[in-house]
Every structure is written in C-alpha cells, then in structure tokens.
Amino acid sequence: VSIEIVGKTVSVPEKNRLLRCFQFLSINTISYGDFCWNGECTNCQIWCHDIGQTDANDKPILSCRSEVTEGMVITKLSQFIKLEGIDK
C-alpha cells in the first residue's frame, strides 16, 4: 500500500502493523530501536490522518497496535522512530 511519512510517499506491505512497516523501510534502526512492540512503552507513537483530511484531523496512535491503511498520512513521528531516507 502507499502511505505518506512526513512528506515522503512510500510503499509498504499491506495487512501489517505500522511498526512492522517501519521495520520494512528501515530494518536496522527499527529492529534495534527501543520498542516493546506491545504498546506499553509508547515509543512508537505517531500522529496521522486519513487521505483527504488535514493536519487538523491528526490523531496520535501507537504504530505497534495500528494497521497500515492505503493513503494514510503520517505527519509526525516519535523521537524514537528513526527511518533511513526519511527526514523528520
């Protein structure tokens, strides 16, 4: 599926949690990052909205608990999420 991460459009595997998609994009920084993968640490928090909405519609979600959706727009990443090739 196609999603936007802080202004950059990327393709990620469908039917996956967002944190897994981030791992697909940046295997080293996410695999060895400080994430619990079950929602307890909140280090994987992001802010996003659906396609057709604006930044005013942003909602905070945990990427380890949320599935990726086509057209998702991610506007802000937690300081703990470092994605190779994507500037914050």
PDB file with SEQRES, HELIX, SHEET and CRYST1 records, atoms N, CA, C and O in Angstrom:
SEQRES   1 A   88  VAL SER ILE GLU ILE VAL GLY LYS THR VAL SER VAL PRO          
SEQRES   2 A   88  GLU LYS ASN ARG LEU LEU ARG CYS PHE GLN PHE LEU SER          
SEQRES   3 A   88  ILE ASN THR ILE SER TYR GLY ASP PHE CYS TRP ASN GLY          
SEQRES   4 A   88  GLU CYS THR ASN CYS GLN ILE TRP CYS HIS ASP ILE GLY          
SEQRES   5 A   88  GLN THR ASP ALA ASN ASP LYS PRO ILE LEU SER CYS ARG          
SEQRES   6 A   88  SER GLU VAL THR GLU GLY MET VAL ILE THR LYS LEU SER          
SEQRES   7 A   88  GLN PHE ILE LYS LEU GLU GLY ILE ASP LYS                      
HELIX    1 AA1 LEU A   18  LEU A   25  1                                   8    
HELIX    2 AA2 ILE A   27  SER A   31  1                                   5    
HELIX    3 AA3 ASP A   55  ASN A   57  5                                   3    
SHEET    1 AA1 5 LYS A   8  SER A  11  0                                        
SHEET    2 AA1 5 SER A   2  ILE A   5 -1                                        
SHEET    3 AA1 5 VAL A  73  LEU A  77  1                                        
SHEET    4 AA1 5 GLN A  45  HIS A  49 -1                                        
SHEET    5 AA1 5 LYS A  59  LEU A  62 -1                                        
CRYST1    1.000    1.000    1.000  90.00  90.00  90.00 P 1           1          
ATOM      1  N   VAL A   1       0.842  -1.181   0.000  1.00  0.00           N  
ATOM      2  CA  VAL A   1       0.000   0.000   0.000  1.00  0.00           C  
ATOM      3  C   VAL A   1       0.887   1.243   0.000  1.00  0.00           C  
ATOM      4  O   VAL A   1       2.060   1.186   0.368  1.00  0.00           O  
ATOM      5  N   SER A   2       0.323   2.331  -0.406  1.00  0.00           N  
ATOM      6  CA  SER A   2       1.056   3.585  -0.472  1.00  0.00           C  
ATOM      7  C   SER A   2       0.634   4.478   0.703  1.00  0.00           C  
ATOM      8  O   SER A   2      -0.555   4.698   0.933  1.00  0.00           O  
ATOM      9  N   ILE A   3       1.630   4.987   1.444  1.00  0.00           N  
ATOM     10  CA  ILE A   3       1.367   5.906   2.547  1.00  0.00           C  
ATOM     11  C   ILE A   3       2.352   7.066   2.455  1.00  0.00           C  
ATOM     12  O   ILE A   3       3.359   6.987   1.751  1.00  0.00           O  
ATOM     13  N   GLU A   4       2.052   8.132   3.170  1.00  0.00           N  
ATOM     14  CA  GLU A   4       2.945   9.279   3.216  1.00  0.00           C  
ATOM     15  C   GLU A   4       3.516   9.402   4.623  1.00  0.00           C  
ATOM     16  O   GLU A   4       2.777   9.376   5.607  1.00  0.00           O  
ATOM     17  N   ILE A   5       4.835   9.537   4.711  1.00  0.00           N  
ATOM     18  CA  ILE A   5       5.501   9.713   6.004  1.00  0.00           C  
ATOM     19  C   ILE A   5       6.264  11.026   5.958  1.00  0.00           C  
ATOM     20  O   ILE A   5       7.220  11.174   5.197  1.00  0.00           O  
ATOM     21  N   VAL A   6       5.841  11.965   6.767  1.00  0.00           N  
ATOM     22  CA  VAL A   6       6.391  13.330   6.831  1.00  0.00           C  
ATOM     23  C   VAL A   6       6.790  13.854   5.455  1.00  0.00           C  
ATOM     24  O   VAL A   6       7.926  14.276   5.235  1.00  0.00           O  
ATOM     25  N   GLY A   7       5.828  13.817   4.538  1.00  0.00           N  
ATOM     26  CA  GLY A   7       6.012  14.395   3.218  1.00  0.00           C  
ATOM     27  C   GLY A   7       6.566  13.481   2.151  1.00  0.00           C  
ATOM     28  O   GLY A   7       6.620  13.876   0.986  1.00  0.00           O  
ATOM     29  N   LYS A   8       6.982  12.270   2.500  1.00  0.00           N  
ATOM     30  CA  LYS A   8       7.550  11.343   1.516  1.00  0.00           C  
ATOM     31  C   LYS A   8       6.599  10.163   1.308  1.00  0.00           C  
ATOM     32  O   LYS A   8       6.185   9.515   2.270  1.00  0.00           O  
ATOM     33  N   THR A   9       6.257   9.889   0.055  1.00  0.00           N  
ATOM     34  CA  THR A   9       5.383   8.768  -0.264  1.00  0.00           C  
ATOM     35  C   THR A   9       6.220   7.498  -0.386  1.00  0.00           C  
ATOM     36  O   THR A   9       7.230   7.468  -1.089  1.00  0.00           O  
ATOM     37  N   VAL A  10       5.782   6.452   0.309  1.00  0.00           N  
ATOM     38  CA  VAL A  10       6.490   5.171   0.304  1.00  0.00           C  
ATOM     39  C   VAL A  10       5.478   4.033   0.123  1.00  0.00           C  
ATOM     40  O   VAL A  10       4.285   4.197   0.381  1.00  0.00           O  
ATOM     41  N   SER A  11       5.971   2.903  -0.318  1.00  0.00           N  
ATOM     42  CA  SER A  11       5.150   1.698  -0.426  1.00  0.00           C  
ATOM     43  C   SER A  11       5.575   0.723   0.663  1.00  0.00           C  
ATOM     44  O   SER A  11       6.764   0.475   0.864  1.00  0.00           O  
ATOM     45  N   VAL A  12       4.596   0.180   1.356  1.00  0.00           N  
ATOM     46  CA  VAL A  12       4.849  -0.769   2.441  1.00  0.00           C  
ATOM     47  C   VAL A  12       3.913  -1.969   2.290  1.00  0.00           C  
ATOM     48  O   VAL A  12       2.888  -1.869   1.615  1.00  0.00           O  
ATOM     49  N   PRO A  13       4.251  -3.093   2.905  1.00  0.00           N  
ATOM     50  CA  PRO A  13       3.395  -4.284   2.796  1.00  0.00           C  
ATOM     51  C   PRO A  13       2.020  -4.060   3.442  1.00  0.00           C  
ATOM     52  O   PRO A  13       1.914  -3.478   4.522  1.00  0.00           O  
ATOM     53  N   GLU A  14       0.987  -4.529   2.768  1.00  0.00           N  
ATOM     54  CA  GLU A  14      -0.371  -4.400   3.298  1.00  0.00           C  
ATOM     55  C   GLU A  14      -0.591  -5.364   4.463  1.00  0.00           C  
ATOM     56  O   GLU A  14       0.190  -6.292   4.671  1.00  0.00           O  
ATOM     57  N   LYS A  15      -1.654  -5.134   5.212  1.00  0.00           N  
ATOM     58  CA  LYS A  15      -2.081  -6.010   6.311  1.00  0.00           C  
ATOM     59  C   LYS A  15      -0.989  -6.212   7.356  1.00  0.00           C  
ATOM     60  O   LYS A  15      -0.774  -7.322   7.843  1.00  0.00           O  
ATOM     61  N   ASN A  16      -0.308  -5.123   7.689  1.00  0.00           N  
ATOM     62  CA  ASN A  16       0.741  -5.159   8.702  1.00  0.00           C  
ATOM     63  C   ASN A  16       0.536  -4.018   9.684  1.00  0.00           C  
ATOM     64  O   ASN A  16      -0.076  -3.001   9.355  1.00  0.00           O  
ATOM     65  N   ARG A  17       1.052  -4.197  10.886  1.00  0.00           N  
ATOM     66  CA  ARG A  17       1.083  -3.096  11.829  1.00  0.00           C  
ATOM     67  C   ARG A  17       2.072  -2.060  11.316  1.00  0.00           C  
ATOM     68  O   ARG A  17       3.034  -2.399  10.626  1.00  0.00           O  
ATOM     69  N   LEU A  18       1.838  -0.819  11.648  1.00  0.00           N  
ATOM     70  CA  LEU A  18       2.712   0.255  11.169  1.00  0.00           C  
ATOM     71  C   LEU A  18       4.163   0.072  11.591  1.00  0.00           C  
ATOM     72  O   LEU A  18       5.074   0.342  10.807  1.00  0.00           O  
ATOM     73  N   LEU A  19       4.389  -0.384  12.819  1.00  0.00           N  
ATOM     74  CA  LEU A  19       5.764  -0.553  13.272  1.00  0.00           C  
ATOM     75  C   LEU A  19       6.490  -1.591  12.409  1.00  0.00           C  
ATOM     76  O   LEU A  19       7.681  -1.440  12.134  1.00  0.00           O  
ATOM     77  N   ARG A  20       5.788  -2.637  11.983  1.00  0.00           N  
ATOM     78  CA  ARG A  20       6.375  -3.629  11.067  1.00  0.00           C  
ATOM     79  C   ARG A  20       6.684  -2.977   9.717  1.00  0.00           C  
ATOM     80  O   ARG A  20       7.704  -3.279   9.098  1.00  0.00           O  
ATOM     81  N   CYS A  21       5.806  -2.088   9.266  1.00  0.00           N  
ATOM     82  CA  CYS A  21       6.053  -1.365   8.014  1.00  0.00           C  
ATOM     83  C   CYS A  21       7.283  -0.473   8.147  1.00  0.00           C  
ATOM     84  O   CYS A  21       8.087  -0.372   7.220  1.00  0.00           O  
ATOM     85  N   PHE A  22       7.425   0.173   9.301  1.00  0.00           N  
ATOM     86  CA  PHE A  22       8.619   0.986   9.534  1.00  0.00           C  
ATOM     87  C   PHE A  22       9.866   0.102   9.516  1.00  0.00           C  
ATOM     88  O   PHE A  22      10.915   0.502   9.011  1.00  0.00           O  
ATOM     89  N   GLN A  23       9.741  -1.099  10.071  1.00  0.00           N  
ATOM     90  CA  GLN A  23      10.863  -2.039  10.069  1.00  0.00           C  
ATOM     91  C   GLN A  23      11.205  -2.451   8.631  1.00  0.00           C  
ATOM     92  O   GLN A  23      12.379  -2.592   8.289  1.00  0.00           O  
ATOM     93  N   PHE A  24      10.192  -2.642   7.799  1.00  0.00           N  
ATOM     94  CA  PHE A  24      10.394  -2.954   6.388  1.00  0.00           C  
ATOM     95  C   PHE A  24      11.186  -1.840   5.699  1.00  0.00           C  
ATOM     96  O   PHE A  24      12.056  -2.116   4.873  1.00  0.00           O  
ATOM     97  N   LEU A  25      10.889  -0.588   6.035  1.00  0.00           N  
ATOM     98  CA  LEU A  25      11.565   0.558   5.422  1.00  0.00           C  
ATOM     99  C   LEU A  25      12.968   0.783   5.961  1.00  0.00           C  
ATOM    100  O   LEU A  25      13.846   1.248   5.235  1.00  0.00           O  
ATOM    101  N   SER A  26      13.186   0.455   7.235  1.00  0.00           N  
ATOM    102  CA  SER A  26      14.453   0.777   7.891  1.00  0.00           C  
ATOM    103  C   SER A  26      14.804  -0.320   8.892  1.00  0.00           C  
ATOM    104  O   SER A  26      14.713  -0.123  10.104  1.00  0.00           O  
ATOM    105  N   ILE A  27      15.202  -1.466   8.373  1.00  0.00           N  
ATOM    106  CA  ILE A  27      15.390  -2.669   9.188  1.00  0.00           C  
ATOM    107  C   ILE A  27      16.316  -2.453  10.382  1.00  0.00           C  
ATOM    108  O   ILE A  27      16.000  -2.901  11.485  1.00  0.00           O  
ATOM    109  N   ASN A  28      17.434  -1.791  10.196  1.00  0.00           N  
ATOM    110  CA  ASN A  28      18.397  -1.653  11.290  1.00  0.00           C  
ATOM    111  C   ASN A  28      17.943  -0.706  12.392  1.00  0.00           C  
ATOM    112  O   ASN A  28      18.099  -1.017  13.573  1.00  0.00           O  
ATOM    113  N   THR A  29      17.389   0.435  12.031  1.00  0.00           N  
ATOM    114  CA  THR A  29      17.029   1.401  13.070  1.00  0.00           C  
ATOM    115  C   THR A  29      15.806   0.963  13.871  1.00  0.00           C  
ATOM    116  O   THR A  29      15.712   1.264  15.061  1.00  0.00           O  
ATOM    117  N   ILE A  30      14.878   0.267  13.245  1.00  0.00           N  
ATOM    118  CA  ILE A  30      13.670  -0.162  13.972  1.00  0.00           C  
ATOM    119  C   ILE A  30      13.919  -1.478  14.710  1.00  0.00           C  
ATOM    120  O   ILE A  30      13.509  -1.621  15.862  1.00  0.00           O  
ATOM    121  N   SER A  31      14.576  -2.428  14.072  1.00  0.00           N  
ATOM    122  CA  SER A  31      14.827  -3.724  14.717  1.00  0.00           C  
ATOM    123  C   SER A  31      15.619  -3.576  16.005  1.00  0.00           C  
ATOM    124  O   SER A  31      15.385  -4.306  16.968  1.00  0.00           O  
ATOM    125  N   TYR A  32      16.551  -2.637  16.024  1.00  0.00           N  
ATOM    126  CA  TYR A  32      17.395  -2.451  17.201  1.00  0.00           C  
ATOM    127  C   TYR A  32      17.005  -1.216  17.998  1.00  0.00           C  
ATOM    128  O   TYR A  32      17.749  -0.780  18.877  1.00  0.00           O  
ATOM    129  N   GLY A  33      15.842  -0.651  17.696  1.00  0.00           N  
ATOM    130  CA  GLY A  33      15.349   0.521  18.418  1.00  0.00           C  
ATOM    131  C   GLY A  33      14.774   0.137  19.767  1.00  0.00           C  
ATOM    132  O   GLY A  33      14.660  -1.046  20.088  1.00  0.00           O  
ATOM    133  N   ASP A  34      14.416   1.124  20.546  1.00  0.00           N  
ATOM    134  CA  ASP A  34      13.895   0.922  21.899  1.00  0.00           C  
ATOM    135  C   ASP A  34      12.366   0.811  21.865  1.00  0.00           C  
ATOM    136  O   ASP A  34      11.655   1.732  22.269  1.00  0.00           O  
ATOM    137  N   PHE A  35      11.875  -0.337  21.374  1.00  0.00           N  
ATOM    138  CA  PHE A  35      10.436  -0.569  21.247  1.00  0.00           C  
ATOM    139  C   PHE A  35      10.047  -1.856  21.957  1.00  0.00           C  
ATOM    140  O   PHE A  35      10.760  -2.857  21.871  1.00  0.00           O  
ATOM    141  N   CYS A  36       8.924  -1.833  22.653  1.00  0.00           N  
ATOM    142  CA  CYS A  36       8.454  -3.040  23.341  1.00  0.00           C  
ATOM    143  C   CYS A  36       7.601  -3.909  22.424  1.00  0.00           C  
ATOM    144  O   CYS A  36       7.429  -5.099  22.687  1.00  0.00           O  
ATOM    145  N   TRP A  37       7.063  -3.327  21.346  1.00  0.00           N  
ATOM    146  CA  TRP A  37       6.243  -3.993  20.342  1.00  0.00           C  
ATOM    147  C   TRP A  37       4.857  -4.402  20.834  1.00  0.00           C  
ATOM    148  O   TRP A  37       4.138  -5.097  20.116  1.00  0.00           O  
ATOM    149  N   ASN A  38       4.461  -3.987  22.045  1.00  0.00           N  
ATOM    150  CA  ASN A  38       3.126  -4.362  22.539  1.00  0.00           C  
ATOM    151  C   ASN A  38       2.339  -3.201  23.137  1.00  0.00           C  
ATOM    152  O   ASN A  38       1.308  -3.428  23.770  1.00  0.00           O  
ATOM    153  N   GLY A  39       2.797  -1.960  22.954  1.00  0.00           N  
ATOM    154  CA  GLY A  39       2.031  -0.796  23.373  1.00  0.00           C  
ATOM    155  C   GLY A  39       2.321  -0.266  24.751  1.00  0.00           C  
ATOM    156  O   GLY A  39       1.716   0.726  25.156  1.00  0.00           O  
ATOM    157  N   GLU A  40       3.217  -0.880  25.490  1.00  0.00           N  
ATOM    158  CA  GLU A  40       3.481  -0.436  26.857  1.00  0.00           C  
ATOM    159  C   GLU A  40       4.435   0.754  26.941  1.00  0.00           C  
ATOM    160  O   GLU A  40       4.290   1.597  27.826  1.00  0.00           O  
ATOM    161  N   CYS A  41       5.409   0.831  26.032  1.00  0.00           N  
ATOM    162  CA  CYS A  41       6.429   1.883  26.160  1.00  0.00           C  
ATOM    163  C   CYS A  41       6.011   3.204  25.513  1.00  0.00           C  
ATOM    164  O   CYS A  41       6.520   4.254  25.905  1.00  0.00           O  
ATOM    165  N   THR A  42       5.128   3.186  24.564  1.00  0.00           N  
ATOM    166  CA  THR A  42       4.653   4.336  23.778  1.00  0.00           C  
ATOM    167  C   THR A  42       5.751   5.005  22.947  1.00  0.00           C  
ATOM    168  O   THR A  42       5.542   6.109  22.445  1.00  0.00           O  
ATOM    169  N   ASN A  43       6.906   4.372  22.790  1.00  0.00           N  
ATOM    170  CA  ASN A  43       7.989   4.950  21.992  1.00  0.00           C  
ATOM    171  C   ASN A  43       7.668   4.975  20.499  1.00  0.00           C  
ATOM    172  O   ASN A  43       8.336   5.679  19.741  1.00  0.00           O  
ATOM    173  N   CYS A  44       6.674   4.232  20.069  1.00  0.00           N  
ATOM    174  CA  CYS A  44       6.346   4.157  18.647  1.00  0.00           C  
ATOM    175  C   CYS A  44       5.154   5.046  18.274  1.00  0.00           C  
ATOM    176  O   CYS A  44       4.527   4.835  17.236  1.00  0.00           O  
ATOM    177  N   GLN A  45       4.843   6.028  19.106  1.00  0.00           N  
ATOM    178  CA  GLN A  45       3.702   6.898  18.839  1.00  0.00           C  
ATOM    179  C   GLN A  45       3.941   7.750  17.597  1.00  0.00           C  
ATOM    180  O   GLN A  45       5.035   8.268  17.378  1.00  0.00           O  
ATOM    181  N   ILE A  46       2.896   7.880  16.797  1.00  0.00           N  
ATOM    182  CA  ILE A  46       2.933   8.738  15.619  1.00  0.00           C  
ATOM    183  C   ILE A  46       1.662   9.582  15.595  1.00  0.00           C  
ATOM    184  O   ILE A  46       0.724   9.332  16.352  1.00  0.00           O  
ATOM    185  N   TRP A  47       1.642  10.572  14.727  1.00  0.00           N  
ATOM    186  CA  TRP A  47       0.459  11.397  14.528  1.00  0.00           C  
ATOM    187  C   TRP A  47       0.093  11.281  13.058  1.00  0.00           C  
ATOM    188  O   TRP A  47       0.946  11.448  12.187  1.00  0.00           O  
ATOM    189  N   CYS A  48      -1.186  10.992  12.779  1.00  0.00           N  
ATOM    190  CA  CYS A  48      -1.587  10.746  11.393  1.00  0.00           C  
ATOM    191  C   CYS A  48      -3.040  11.120  11.151  1.00  0.00           C  
ATOM    192  O   CYS A  48      -3.815  11.352  12.078  1.00  0.00           O  
ATOM    193  N   HIS A  49      -3.377  11.168   9.867  1.00  0.00           N  
ATOM    194  CA  HIS A  49      -4.768  11.341   9.447  1.00  0.00           C  
ATOM    195  C   HIS A  49      -4.963  10.583   8.139  1.00  0.00           C  
ATOM    196  O   HIS A  49      -4.002  10.129   7.517  1.00  0.00           O  
ATOM    197  N   ASP A  50      -6.215  10.455   7.738  1.00  0.00           N  
ATOM    198  CA  ASP A  50      -6.534   9.729   6.512  1.00  0.00           C  
ATOM    199  C   ASP A  50      -6.418  10.663   5.305  1.00  0.00           C  
ATOM    200  O   ASP A  50      -6.481  11.885   5.439  1.00  0.00           O  
ATOM    201  N   ILE A  51      -6.250  10.069   4.140  1.00  0.00           N  
ATOM    202  CA  ILE A  51      -6.164  10.836   2.912  1.00  0.00           C  
ATOM    203  C   ILE A  51      -7.426  11.689   2.762  1.00  0.00           C  
ATOM    204  O   ILE A  51      -8.531  11.232   3.054  1.00  0.00           O  
ATOM    205  N   GLY A  52      -7.254  12.907   2.312  1.00  0.00           N  
ATOM    206  CA  GLY A  52      -8.387  13.823   2.156  1.00  0.00           C  
ATOM    207  C   GLY A  52      -8.633  14.683   3.379  1.00  0.00           C  
ATOM    208  O   GLY A  52      -9.406  15.638   3.313  1.00  0.00           O  
ATOM    209  N   GLN A  53      -7.991  14.365   4.495  1.00  0.00           N  
ATOM    210  CA  GLN A  53      -8.121  15.165   5.698  1.00  0.00           C  
ATOM    211  C   GLN A  53      -6.925  16.118   5.797  1.00  0.00           C  
ATOM    212  O   GLN A  53      -6.021  16.080   4.962  1.00  0.00           O  
ATOM    213  N   THR A  54      -6.932  16.960   6.814  1.00  0.00           N  
ATOM    214  CA  THR A  54      -5.833  17.912   7.002  1.00  0.00           C  
ATOM    215  C   THR A  54      -5.112  17.611   8.310  1.00  0.00           C  
ATOM    216  O   THR A  54      -5.528  16.743   9.077  1.00  0.00           O  
ATOM    217  N   ASP A  55      -4.023  18.341   8.553  1.00  0.00           N  
ATOM    218  CA  ASP A  55      -3.269  18.176   9.798  1.00  0.00           C  
ATOM    219  C   ASP A  55      -4.138  18.421  11.022  1.00  0.00           C  
ATOM    220  O   ASP A  55      -3.849  17.901  12.100  1.00  0.00           O  
ATOM    221  N   ALA A  56      -5.199  19.206  10.869  1.00  0.00           N  
ATOM    222  CA  ALA A  56      -6.114  19.478  11.981  1.00  0.00           C  
ATOM    223  C   ALA A  56      -6.825  18.197  12.425  1.00  0.00           C  
ATOM    224  O   ALA A  56      -7.312  18.120  13.553  1.00  0.00           O  
ATOM    225  N   ASN A  57      -6.886  17.197  11.549  1.00  0.00           N  
ATOM    226  CA  ASN A  57      -7.527  15.919  11.865  1.00  0.00           C  
ATOM    227  C   ASN A  57      -6.554  14.901  12.441  1.00  0.00           C  
ATOM    228  O   ASN A  57      -6.940  13.761  12.701  1.00  0.00           O  
ATOM    229  N   ASP A  58      -5.287  15.297  12.648  1.00  0.00           N  
ATOM    230  CA  ASP A  58      -4.290  14.370  13.182  1.00  0.00           C  
ATOM    231  C   ASP A  58      -4.736  13.764  14.503  1.00  0.00           C  
ATOM    232  O   ASP A  58      -5.329  14.425  15.355  1.00  0.00           O  
ATOM    233  N   LYS A  59      -4.427  12.483  14.640  1.00  0.00           N  
ATOM    234  CA  LYS A  59      -4.682  11.812  15.915  1.00  0.00           C  
ATOM    235  C   LYS A  59      -3.434  11.032  16.292  1.00  0.00           C  
ATOM    236  O   LYS A  59      -2.758  10.493  15.416  1.00  0.00           O  
ATOM    237  N   PRO A  60      -3.119  10.962  17.573  1.00  0.00           N  
ATOM    238  CA  PRO A  60      -1.967  10.168  17.999  1.00  0.00           C  
ATOM    239  C   PRO A  60      -2.355   8.696  18.081  1.00  0.00           C  
ATOM    240  O   PRO A  60      -3.407   8.349  18.616  1.00  0.00           O  
ATOM    241  N   ILE A  61      -1.495   7.839  17.546  1.00  0.00           N  
ATOM    242  CA  ILE A  61      -1.719   6.396  17.641  1.00  0.00           C  
ATOM    243  C   ILE A  61      -0.385   5.710  17.912  1.00  0.00           C  
ATOM    244  O   ILE A  61       0.679   6.280  17.669  1.00  0.00           O  
ATOM    245  N   LEU A  62      -0.454   4.489  18.414  1.00  0.00           N  
ATOM    246  CA  LEU A  62       0.738   3.667  18.598  1.00  0.00           C  
ATOM    247  C   LEU A  62       0.914   2.811  17.355  1.00  0.00           C  
ATOM    248  O   LEU A  62       0.012   2.065  16.973  1.00  0.00           O  
ATOM    249  N   SER A  63       2.076   2.921  16.725  1.00  0.00           N  
ATOM    250  CA  SER A  63       2.279   2.205  15.468  1.00  0.00           C  
ATOM    251  C   SER A  63       2.363   0.693  15.658  1.00  0.00           C  
ATOM    252  O   SER A  63       2.156  -0.051  14.699  1.00  0.00           O  
ATOM    253  N   CYS A  64       2.659   0.219  16.858  1.00  0.00           N  
ATOM    254  CA  CYS A  64       2.713  -1.229  17.093  1.00  0.00           C  
ATOM    255  C   CYS A  64       1.324  -1.839  17.212  1.00  0.00           C  
ATOM    256  O   CYS A  64       1.171  -3.058  17.137  1.00  0.00           O  
ATOM    257  N   ARG A  65       0.312  -0.998  17.397  1.00  0.00           N  
ATOM    258  CA  ARG A  65      -1.051  -1.503  17.583  1.00  0.00           C  
ATOM    259  C   ARG A  65      -2.001  -1.126  16.459  1.00  0.00           C  
ATOM    260  O   ARG A  65      -3.182  -1.471  16.507  1.00  0.00           O  
ATOM    261  N   SER A  66      -1.504  -0.425  15.451  1.00  0.00           N  
ATOM    262  CA  SER A  66      -2.376   0.070  14.388  1.00  0.00           C  
ATOM    263  C   SER A  66      -1.958  -0.478  13.035  1.00  0.00           C  
ATOM    264  O   SER A  66      -0.774  -0.503  12.698  1.00  0.00           O  
ATOM    265  N   GLU A  67      -2.951  -0.920  12.262  1.00  0.00           N  
ATOM    266  CA  GLU A  67      -2.669  -1.447  10.924  1.00  0.00           C  
ATOM    267  C   GLU A  67      -2.526  -0.320   9.923  1.00  0.00           C  
ATOM    268  O   GLU A  67      -3.184   0.716  10.026  1.00  0.00           O  
ATOM    269  N   VAL A  68      -1.659  -0.538   8.957  1.00  0.00           N  
ATOM    270  CA  VAL A  68      -1.462   0.426   7.877  1.00  0.00           C  
ATOM    271  C   VAL A  68      -2.704   0.432   6.990  1.00  0.00           C  
ATOM    272  O   VAL A  68      -3.328  -0.608   6.775  1.00  0.00           O  
ATOM    273  N   THR A  69      -3.057   1.606   6.479  1.00  0.00           N  
ATOM    274  CA  THR A  69      -4.174   1.726   5.547  1.00  0.00           C  
ATOM    275  C   THR A  69      -3.722   2.533   4.338  1.00  0.00           C  
ATOM    276  O   THR A  69      -2.909   3.450   4.455  1.00  0.00           O  
ATOM    277  N   GLU A  70      -4.253   2.183   3.191  1.00  0.00           N  
ATOM    278  CA  GLU A  70      -3.928   2.868   1.945  1.00  0.00           C  
ATOM    279  C   GLU A  70      -4.188   4.370   2.092  1.00  0.00           C  
ATOM    280  O   GLU A  70      -5.258   4.782   2.541  1.00  0.00           O  
ATOM    281  N   GLY A  71      -3.203   5.178   1.710  1.00  0.00           N  
ATOM    282  CA  GLY A  71      -3.361   6.626   1.725  1.00  0.00           C  
ATOM    283  C   GLY A  71      -3.125   7.293   3.065  1.00  0.00           C  
ATOM    284  O   GLY A  71      -3.253   8.512   3.178  1.00  0.00           O  
ATOM    285  N   MET A  72      -2.786   6.525   4.076  1.00  0.00           N  
ATOM    286  CA  MET A  72      -2.529   7.090   5.404  1.00  0.00           C  
ATOM    287  C   MET A  72      -1.474   8.198   5.300  1.00  0.00           C  
ATOM    288  O   MET A  72      -0.499   8.060   4.561  1.00  0.00           O  
ATOM    289  N   VAL A  73      -1.667   9.285   6.031  1.00  0.00           N  
ATOM    290  CA  VAL A  73      -0.718  10.395   6.034  1.00  0.00           C  
ATOM    291  C   VAL A  73      -0.153  10.535   7.448  1.00  0.00           C  
ATOM    292  O   VAL A  73      -0.875  10.899   8.377  1.00  0.00           O  
ATOM    293  N   ILE A  74       1.127  10.249   7.604  1.00  0.00           N  
ATOM    294  CA  ILE A  74       1.797  10.358   8.898  1.00  0.00           C  
ATOM    295  C   ILE A  74       2.533  11.691   8.912  1.00  0.00           C  
ATOM    296  O   ILE A  74       3.418  11.931   8.091  1.00  0.00           O  
ATOM    297  N   THR A  75       2.162  12.554   9.849  1.00  0.00           N  
ATOM    298  CA  THR A  75       2.723  13.908   9.865  1.00  0.00           C  
ATOM    299  C   THR A  75       3.833  14.094  10.887  1.00  0.00           C  
ATOM    300  O   THR A  75       4.658  14.999  10.756  1.00  0.00           O  
ATOM    301  N   LYS A  76       3.854  13.237  11.907  1.00  0.00           N  
ATOM    302  CA  LYS A  76       4.875  13.382  12.946  1.00  0.00           C  
ATOM    303  C   LYS A  76       5.211  12.014  13.511  1.00  0.00           C  
ATOM    304  O   LYS A  76       4.335  11.170  13.702  1.00  0.00           O  
ATOM    305  N   LEU A  77       6.510  11.808  13.779  1.00  0.00           N  
ATOM    306  CA  LEU A  77       6.987  10.558  14.366  1.00  0.00           C  
ATOM    307  C   LEU A  77       7.564  10.829  15.745  1.00  0.00           C  
ATOM    308  O   LEU A  77       8.106  11.907  15.991  1.00  0.00           O  
ATOM    309  N   SER A  78       7.454   9.879  16.630  1.00  0.00           N  
ATOM    310  CA  SER A  78       8.100   9.965  17.936  1.00  0.00           C  
ATOM    311  C   SER A  78       9.603  10.150  17.738  1.00  0.00           C  
ATOM    312  O   SER A  78      10.157   9.755  16.713  1.00  0.00           O  
ATOM    313  N   GLN A  79      10.240  10.742  18.708  1.00  0.00           N  
ATOM    314  CA  GLN A  79      11.698  10.949  18.635  1.00  0.00           C  
ATOM    315  C   GLN A  79      12.458   9.638  18.578  1.00  0.00           C  
ATOM    316  O   GLN A  79      13.625   9.625  18.186  1.00  0.00           O  
ATOM    317  N   PHE A  80      11.832   8.539  18.957  1.00  0.00           N  
ATOM    318  CA  PHE A  80      12.494   7.229  18.975  1.00  0.00           C  
ATOM    319  C   PHE A  80      12.458   6.528  17.612  1.00  0.00           C  
ATOM    320  O   PHE A  80      13.197   5.569  17.388  1.00  0.00           O  
ATOM    321  N   ILE A  81      11.610   7.000  16.713  1.00  0.00           N  
ATOM    322  CA  ILE A  81      11.491   6.374  15.394  1.00  0.00           C  
ATOM    323  C   ILE A  81      12.442   7.063  14.429  1.00  0.00           C  
ATOM    324  O   ILE A  81      12.261   8.230  14.082  1.00  0.00           O  
ATOM    325  N   LYS A  82      13.447   6.331  14.005  1.00  0.00           N  
ATOM    326  CA  LYS A  82      14.431   6.821  13.030  1.00  0.00           C  
ATOM    327  C   LYS A  82      14.282   5.972  11.774  1.00  0.00           C  
ATOM    328  O   LYS A  82      14.522   4.764  11.802  1.00  0.00           O  
ATOM    329  N   LEU A  83      13.890   6.600  10.685  1.00  0.00           N  
ATOM    330  CA  LEU A  83      13.701   5.882   9.427  1.00  0.00           C  
ATOM    331  C   LEU A  83      14.740   6.349   8.414  1.00  0.00           C  
ATOM    332  O   LEU A  83      14.805   7.533   8.084  1.00  0.00           O  
ATOM    333  N   GLU A  84      15.545   5.422   7.925  1.00  0.00           N  
ATOM    334  CA  GLU A  84      16.563   5.744   6.941  1.00  0.00           C  
ATOM    335  C   GLU A  84      15.915   6.312   5.681  1.00  0.00           C  
ATOM    336  O   GLU A  84      14.974   5.727   5.145  1.00  0.00           O  
ATOM    337  N   GLY A  85      16.419   7.454   5.209  1.00  0.00           N  
ATOM    338  CA  GLY A  85      15.892   8.057   3.983  1.00  0.00           C  
ATOM    339  C   GLY A  85      14.685   8.925   4.174  1.00  0.00           C  
ATOM    340  O   GLY A  85      14.173   9.491   3.208  1.00  0.00           O  
ATOM    341  N   ILE A  86      14.209   9.050   5.406  1.00  0.00           N  
ATOM    342  CA  ILE A  86      13.044   9.909   5.657  1.00  0.00           C  
ATOM    343  C   ILE A  86      13.420  10.947   6.702  1.00  0.00           C  
ATOM    344  O   ILE A  86      13.764  10.614   7.836  1.00  0.00           O  
ATOM    345  N   ASP A  87      13.347  12.207   6.301  1.00  0.00           N  
ATOM    346  CA  ASP A  87      13.674  13.298   7.211  1.00  0.00           C  
ATOM    347  C   ASP A  87      12.448  13.685   8.008  1.00  0.00           C  
ATOM    348  O   ASP A  87      11.322  13.648   7.511  1.00  0.00           O  
ATOM    349  N   LYS A  88      12.687  14.058   9.258  1.00  0.00           N  
ATOM    350  CA  LYS A  88      11.575  14.488  10.113  1.00  0.00           C  
ATOM    351  C   LYS A  88      11.371  15.980   9.994  1.00  0.00           C  
ATOM    352  O   LYS A  88      10.481  16.534  10.638  1.00  0.00           O  
TER     353      LYS A  88                                                      
END                                                                             
